[in-house]
Amino acid sequence: MSARSIVAKIIRDELVSIGIRSLTIQESERIAAHIFERITDLELELAARDFASGSRDRD
């Protein structure tokens, strides 16, 4: 089972626990994929900030 599938399952389980049962497997997998994309974007942004900060410190 991939990390994306695990996150999708967690999303479905959490929503069911609060009474939301209308999310399909495909929808939860799409949400999980979007979460991973956002995490990647944030990681890249943080890396760029660290790089820029390091460059200023060396000047």
C-alpha positions in Angstrom: 0.0 0.0 0.0 1.4 3.4 -1.0 1.7 6.4 1.3 -1.0 8.1 -0.8 -3.4 5.2 -0.3 -2.7 5.2 3.4 -3.4 8.9 3.7 -6.6 8.4 1.6 -7.7 5.7 4.0 -7.0 7.9 7.0 -9.0 10.7 5.4 -12.0 8.4 4.8 -11.8 7.0 8.3 -11.6 10.4 9.9 -14.5 11.7 7.9 -16.6 8.6 8.8 -15.8 9.1 12.4 -17.5 12.5 12.3 -20.4 11.3 10.3 -19.4 12.1 6.8 -19.9 9.1 4.6 -20.2 10.6 1.1 -16.5 10.7 0.1 -15.7 8.1 -2.6 -12.4 6.3 -2.7 -11.4 8.2 -5.8 -12.2 11.5 -4.1 -10.1 10.7 -1.0 -7.2 9.6 -3.2 -7.4 12.9 -5.1 -7.4 14.8 -1.8 -4.4 12.7 -0.6 -2.5 13.4 -3.9 -3.2 17.2 -3.5 -1.9 17.0 0.1 1.3 15.5 -1.1 1.6 18.1 -3.8 1.2 20.9 -1.3 3.7 19.3 1.1 6.2 19.1 -1.8 5.6 22.8 -2.7 6.1 23.8 1.0 9.3 21.8 1.2 10.6 23.5 -1.9 9.7 26.9 -0.6 11.4 26.2 2.7 14.5 24.9 1.0 14.6 28.1 -1.1 14.3 30.3 2.0 17.1 28.4 3.7 19.2 28.7 0.6 18.5 32.4 0.3 19.1 32.9 4.0 22.4 31.1 3.8 23.5 33.2 0.8 22.8 36.4 2.8 24.8 35.1 5.8 27.8 34.5 3.6 27.8 38.0 2.1 
